Amino acid sequence: LLGYKQLVGKSSAFWLGVRFERRDYAGWPAIDSSGRLTGGNRSDWRLAPRVAFEYNWWPKNKSCCVPDVKVGLEYRLLRQWSNHDWYDTTAHVAGVSVWGSW
């Protein structure tokens, strides 16, 4: 995992990161594109970059009815290469999140 976080002013943050990993599945036989066993166990390589932004808003005059609010935006990509034909994949994930606390 390699990442970078940058604070932007007093209330915002920006993240940029990437994860690269290998996963081995002992006892799970790999299959080629013809559906035949390759003679090895399944193993995957994953690349997963991420970019995110978060903004925090705190009311100046805190009262019982006005919450602190955080808003986040995020994008992730998962690219997986596998020696098992069925598990090569690419996935895009985008999200918006809102939190409030009193």
DOVODREN-542564 format. One line per 5 residues: number of its first residue (from 1); for each residue x, y, z of N, C-alpha, C, O. Coordinates in Angstrom, 3 decimals. Layout:
N
NUM) X Y Z X Y Z X Y Z X Y Z | ...
# end
This chain:
102
1) 0.860 -1.180 0.000 0.000 0.000 0.000 0.890 1.221 0.000 1.823 1.320 0.797 | 0.609 2.138 -0.879 1.329 3.394 -0.962 0.274 4.477 -1.025 -0.639 4.405 -1.847 | 0.385 5.492 -0.159 -0.639 6.523 -0.142 -0.101 7.890 0.193 0.995 8.032 0.735 | -0.886 8.890 -0.135 -0.545 10.277 0.121 -1.809 10.978 0.584 -2.870 10.814 -0.019 | -1.702 11.766 1.661 -2.827 12.545 2.167 -2.383 13.997 2.245 -1.323 14.307 2.789
6) -3.206 14.880 1.695 -2.912 16.314 1.727 -4.064 17.039 2.404 -5.210 16.942 1.964 | -3.763 17.762 3.469 -4.778 18.597 4.098 -4.930 19.857 3.260 -3.943 20.433 2.801 | -6.168 20.277 3.067 -6.472 21.466 2.277 -7.202 22.426 3.198 -8.394 22.255 3.456 | -6.506 23.421 3.690 -7.111 24.328 4.655 -7.373 23.617 5.976 -6.724 22.620 6.293 | -8.323 24.132 6.740 -8.644 23.560 8.051 -9.704 22.472 7.980 -9.892 21.727 8.942
11) -10.401 22.369 6.850 -11.573 21.501 6.854 -11.632 20.462 5.740 -12.649 19.782 5.599 | -10.582 20.320 4.950 -10.643 19.380 3.833 -9.393 18.520 3.772 -8.336 18.888 4.284 | -9.538 17.373 3.137 -8.398 16.480 2.936 -8.562 15.770 1.592 -9.675 15.507 1.136 | -7.434 15.473 0.981 -7.377 14.798 -0.300 -6.480 13.574 -0.143 -5.384 13.679 0.407 | -6.934 12.415 -0.619 -6.152 11.168 -0.538 -5.876 10.668 -1.945 -6.706 10.792 -2.845
16) -4.687 10.098 -2.112 -4.310 9.439 -3.342 -3.519 8.208 -2.932 -2.555 8.319 -2.174 | -3.903 7.056 -3.413 -3.207 5.842 -2.988 -3.331 4.726 -4.003 -4.138 4.781 -4.930 | -2.512 3.718 -3.801 -2.557 2.543 -4.656 -2.141 1.325 -3.837 -1.245 1.401 -2.996 | -2.795 0.222 -4.091 -2.471 -1.050 -3.442 -2.147 -2.058 -4.538 -2.859 -2.151 -5.539 | -1.084 -2.798 -4.345 -0.714 -3.854 -5.280 -0.453 -5.103 -4.453 0.338 -5.067 -3.511
21) -1.107 -6.203 -4.790 -0.957 -7.407 -3.984 -1.093 -8.659 -4.832 -1.633 -8.643 -5.938 | -0.585 -9.734 -4.272 -0.756 -11.053 -4.874 -1.494 -11.922 -3.874 -1.190 -11.912 -2.681 | -2.463 -12.671 -4.369 -3.217 -13.603 -3.526 -3.075 -14.994 -4.115 -3.274 -15.195 -5.313 | -2.731 -15.952 -3.267 -2.603 -17.350 -3.674 -3.691 -18.163 -2.996 -3.978 -17.962 -1.816 | -4.293 -19.077 -3.734 -5.389 -19.901 -3.241 -4.981 -21.371 -3.338 -5.257 -22.039 -4.334
26) -4.326 -21.860 -2.297 -3.875 -23.255 -2.265 -5.085 -24.191 -2.321 -6.073 -23.986 -1.615 | -4.997 -25.208 -3.157 -6.082 -26.177 -3.280 -7.197 -25.752 -4.221 -8.154 -26.505 -4.407 | -7.106 -24.576 -4.818 -8.103 -24.101 -5.764 -7.478 -24.182 -7.157 -6.702 -23.300 -7.524 | -7.791 -25.203 -7.932 -7.127 -25.400 -9.232 -7.476 -24.299 -10.230 -8.618 -23.844 -10.301 | -6.478 -23.882 -10.995 -6.668 -22.864 -12.029 -7.199 -23.506 -13.303 -6.874 -24.651 -13.618
31) -8.022 -22.751 -14.031 -8.642 -23.221 -15.266 -8.312 -22.234 -16.380 -8.385 -21.022 -16.179 | -7.946 -22.751 -17.562 -7.657 -21.863 -18.685 -8.946 -21.471 -19.403 -10.036 -21.857 -18.980 | -8.826 -20.707 -20.487 -10.010 -20.198 -21.196 -10.824 -21.298 -21.868 -11.976 -21.063 -22.235 | -10.259 -22.490 -22.039 -10.994 -23.619 -22.610 -11.702 -24.443 -21.545 -12.391 -25.412 -21.863 | -11.536 -24.061 -20.279 -12.162 -24.803 -19.185 -11.348 -25.983 -18.706 -11.845 -26.795 -17.926
36) -10.097 -26.102 -19.158 -9.235 -27.208 -18.732 -8.372 -26.788 -17.554 -7.973 -25.629 -17.438 | -8.092 -27.747 -16.687 -7.195 -27.497 -15.556 -5.790 -27.202 -16.068 -5.313 -27.862 -16.992 | -5.129 -26.216 -15.476 -3.777 -25.854 -15.901 -2.703 -26.619 -15.140 -1.536 -26.607 -15.532 | -3.088 -27.282 -14.058 -2.119 -28.015 -13.249 -1.565 -27.210 -12.088 -0.777 -27.730 -11.297 | -1.959 -25.962 -11.973 -1.492 -25.120 -10.861 -2.651 -24.646 -10.010 -3.815 -24.825 -10.369
41) -2.328 -24.045 -8.887 -3.335 -23.430 -8.030 -3.635 -22.021 -8.518 -2.792 -21.378 -9.145 | -4.832 -21.553 -8.229 -5.227 -20.200 -8.622 -4.375 -19.185 -7.873 -4.105 -19.338 -6.682 | -3.957 -18.147 -8.590 -3.297 -17.002 -7.969 -3.703 -15.744 -8.721 -3.873 -15.770 -9.940 | -3.859 -14.648 -7.996 -4.307 -13.379 -8.562 -3.303 -12.280 -8.247 -2.656 -12.294 -7.200 | -3.184 -11.338 -9.158 -2.471 -10.088 -8.931 -3.519 -8.988 -8.971 -4.341 -8.945 -9.886
46) -3.495 -8.090 -7.976 -4.485 -7.014 -7.908 -3.805 -5.648 -7.867 -2.831 -5.435 -7.144 | -4.344 -4.738 -8.660 -3.928 -3.345 -8.644 -5.162 -2.529 -8.287 -6.197 -2.648 -8.943 | -5.058 -1.697 -7.246 -6.230 -0.967 -6.772 -5.880 0.485 -6.424 -5.566 0.776 -5.270 | -5.927 1.403 -7.402 -5.733 2.813 -7.091 -6.998 3.427 -6.490 -8.108 2.956 -6.738 | -6.812 4.494 -5.690 -7.928 5.163 -5.013 -7.652 6.662 -4.952 -6.523 7.084 -4.706
51) -8.680 7.450 -5.177 -8.606 8.894 -4.983 -9.856 9.309 -4.211 -10.956 8.837 -4.498 | -9.679 10.196 -3.230 -10.812 10.596 -2.388 -10.633 12.029 -1.914 -9.515 12.536 -1.818 | -11.748 12.665 -1.622 -11.763 14.022 -1.080 -12.804 14.067 0.031 -13.882 13.487 -0.100 | -12.485 14.753 1.121 -13.433 14.893 2.234 -13.472 16.346 2.694 -12.435 16.993 2.840 | -14.671 16.841 2.916 -14.866 18.200 3.429 -15.613 18.100 4.752 -16.619 17.397 4.850
56) -15.122 18.803 5.768 -15.747 18.834 7.093 -16.314 20.226 7.345 -15.631 21.232 7.152 | -17.561 20.270 7.773 -18.192 21.548 8.110 -18.619 21.517 9.569 -19.358 20.630 9.998 | -18.142 22.500 10.322 -18.516 22.626 11.723 -19.217 23.959 11.896 -18.653 24.991 11.531 | -20.432 23.976 12.441 -21.133 25.247 12.642 -20.369 26.111 13.648 -19.818 25.610 14.627 | -20.351 27.427 13.381 -19.640 28.345 14.275 -20.311 28.441 15.640 -19.633 28.437 16.668
61) -21.611 28.526 15.654 -22.363 28.588 16.915 -23.101 27.270 17.084 -24.237 27.125 16.634 | -22.466 26.327 17.723 -23.030 24.982 17.885 -24.319 25.044 18.687 -24.363 25.649 19.758 | -25.371 24.416 18.164 -26.632 24.310 18.890 -27.081 22.856 18.848 -26.451 22.025 18.195 | -28.147 22.556 19.531 -28.614 21.173 19.610 -29.161 20.656 18.283 -29.260 19.443 18.096 | -29.509 21.527 17.382 -30.197 21.095 16.166 -29.345 21.178 14.895 -29.828 20.836 13.816
66) -28.097 21.622 15.000 -27.245 21.758 13.820 -26.062 20.806 13.969 -25.237 20.983 14.865 | -25.972 19.808 13.108 -24.904 18.817 13.249 -23.588 19.266 12.599 -23.569 20.153 11.746 | -22.491 18.630 13.026 -21.248 18.683 12.257 -21.502 17.817 11.029 -22.176 16.792 11.124 | -20.980 18.210 9.900 -21.244 17.473 8.668 -19.931 17.183 7.951 -19.059 18.046 7.855 | -19.801 15.958 7.450 -18.683 15.572 6.597 -19.259 15.068 5.284 -20.232 14.314 5.269
71) -18.652 15.491 4.186 -19.057 15.045 2.861 -17.818 14.456 2.191 -16.756 15.078 2.178 | -17.959 13.275 1.646 -16.823 12.626 1.002 -17.142 12.174 -0.412 -18.267 11.772 -0.709 | -16.149 12.243 -1.276 -16.226 11.728 -2.638 -15.073 10.757 -2.821 -13.960 11.015 -2.363 | -15.337 9.640 -3.490 -14.289 8.630 -3.637 -14.447 7.879 -4.957 -15.556 7.630 -5.428 | -13.296 7.527 -5.536 -13.276 6.669 -6.721 -12.195 5.614 -6.509 -11.076 5.930 -6.104
76) -12.539 4.363 -6.787 -11.594 3.252 -6.709 -11.688 2.431 -7.986 -12.740 2.330 -8.617 | -10.561 1.854 -8.340 -10.508 0.923 -9.460 -9.893 -0.364 -8.933 -8.927 -0.326 -8.171 | -10.433 -1.477 -9.325 -9.815 -2.768 -9.033 -9.554 -3.455 -10.365 -10.476 -3.727 -11.134 | -8.285 -3.728 -10.621 -7.909 -4.511 -11.809 -7.242 -5.772 -11.305 -6.254 -5.713 -10.572 | -7.781 -6.906 -11.698 -7.261 -8.197 -11.230 -6.897 -9.078 -12.412 -7.693 -9.271 -13.331
81) -5.676 -9.611 -12.373 -5.206 -10.585 -13.348 -5.093 -11.902 -12.613 -4.491 -11.962 -11.541 | -5.659 -12.954 -13.170 -5.669 -14.251 -12.513 -5.218 -15.324 -13.495 -5.423 -15.202 -14.702 | -4.599 -16.380 -12.962 -4.270 -17.514 -13.819 -5.471 -18.455 -13.971 -5.374 -19.471 -14.659 | -6.591 -18.128 -13.340 -7.859 -18.838 -13.484 -8.722 -17.958 -14.377 -9.078 -16.847 -13.985 | -9.059 -18.428 -15.553 -9.682 -17.595 -16.585 -10.915 -16.834 -16.115 -11.129 -15.705 -16.555
86) -11.719 -17.402 -15.252 -12.972 -16.765 -14.840 -12.764 -15.556 -13.935 -13.708 -14.793 -13.734 | -11.582 -15.349 -13.385 -11.395 -14.329 -12.356 -10.572 -13.128 -12.794 -10.201 -12.313 -11.949 | -10.273 -12.984 -14.080 -9.752 -11.703 -14.566 -10.906 -10.710 -14.483 -12.010 -11.011 -14.936 | -10.666 -9.528 -13.908 -11.771 -8.595 -13.736 -11.282 -7.157 -13.649 -10.131 -6.884 -13.307 | -12.179 -6.263 -13.963 -11.981 -4.831 -13.754 -13.258 -4.289 -13.139 -14.351 -4.545 -13.644
91) -13.126 -3.542 -12.053 -14.294 -2.978 -11.382 -14.027 -1.507 -11.064 -12.939 -1.145 -10.616 | -15.029 -0.673 -11.300 -14.969 0.753 -10.967 -15.977 1.001 -9.846 -17.119 0.549 -9.920 | -15.552 1.715 -8.814 -16.441 2.037 -7.700 -16.347 3.539 -7.436 -15.259 4.067 -7.208 | -17.489 4.223 -7.466 -17.543 5.637 -7.145 -18.544 5.817 -6.016 -19.583 5.158 -5.979 | -18.223 6.703 -5.109 -19.125 6.872 -3.975 -19.192 8.304 -3.485 -18.253 9.087 -3.629
96) -20.320 8.610 -2.908 -20.544 9.881 -2.218 -21.059 9.518 -0.842 -21.969 8.699 -0.713 | -20.483 10.123 0.193 -20.946 9.819 1.543 -21.168 11.112 2.312 -20.478 12.111 2.107 | -22.144 11.063 3.196 -22.464 12.201 4.054 -22.624 11.680 5.469 -23.374 10.734 5.708 | -21.919 12.299 6.410 -22.022 11.932 7.825 -22.479 13.161 8.601 -22.152 14.291 8.238 | -23.217 12.939 9.642 -23.605 14.016 10.541 -23.486 13.548 11.977 -23.767 12.390 12.284
101) -23.070 14.441 12.855 -22.978 14.089 14.281 -23.340 15.297 15.124 -23.036 16.437 14.774 | -23.988 15.026 16.231 -24.376 16.097 17.146 -23.498 16.087 18.358 -23.668 16.918 19.250
# end
